[in-house]
Amino acid sequence: MDAAFVLYEQMTALDLVGPYEMLAANPEITPHFIAERHGPVRADAGLQFNATATFAELPRPDLIVVPGSSRWRSVLESSDALVAWLAAAHPTATWTTSVCTGATLLAKAGILKDRPATTHWLARDVLAELGASVSSKRVIVDGDVVTAAGVSAGLDMGLTLVAELFDDDRAKLIQLVTEYDPQPPFDTGSVEKAPAALVDFARQYDESL
């Protein structure tokens, strides 16, 4: 099974690495780091990836994973090549997925029209404007499309996909081996739980990027 892990400048590393760790643990999956061109791609926090395949070289992957970005607004405006590839690759893919604001790229490609989807809470309004039926759920499976909420939700999505592709026992084993048992030190991991002042500060920071 060919899995295309999409790379683009200013993507968020954990959006990609989270589901990659869960999925690449399965020998049936062949991962490809795919971008518009070969070579280095730098994430928004500076981590550098290497694109091993181009969009033209992998037109029909079985699985597509699209990460988001802290610079998602500018990415959305400069993503024509990626969006065109997504629109062409999705119809033949078994699964098309996104993490965080990667959902806005799926929506721009027309993949989420009138479909339930989730994204980072800061991008919910834009995702709705792009035609999706937006939810605050952490992971949504809708037919052949899976979307995950912000950043760390990609880990949950990875396990969800393993269960869908194989079975629950396989996913449970990977969860155990990766010791994925979240116990965060603070209870501010969602916009519904965080204090209003913290939410306002996060909005201001997002708008400054």
Buried (B, 14 or more C-beta within 10 A) or exposed (E): BBBBBBBBBBBBBBBBBBBBBBBBBBEEBEBBBBBBEBEEBBBBEEBEBEBBBBBEEBEEBBBBBBBBBBBBBEBBEEBEBBBEBBBEBBEEBBBBBBBBBBBBBBBBBEBBEEBBBBBBBBBBEBBBEBBBBBBEBBBBBBEEBBBBBBBBBBBBBBBBBBBBBBEEEBBEBBBEEBEBEEEEEEEEBEBEEBEEEEBEEBEEEBEEE
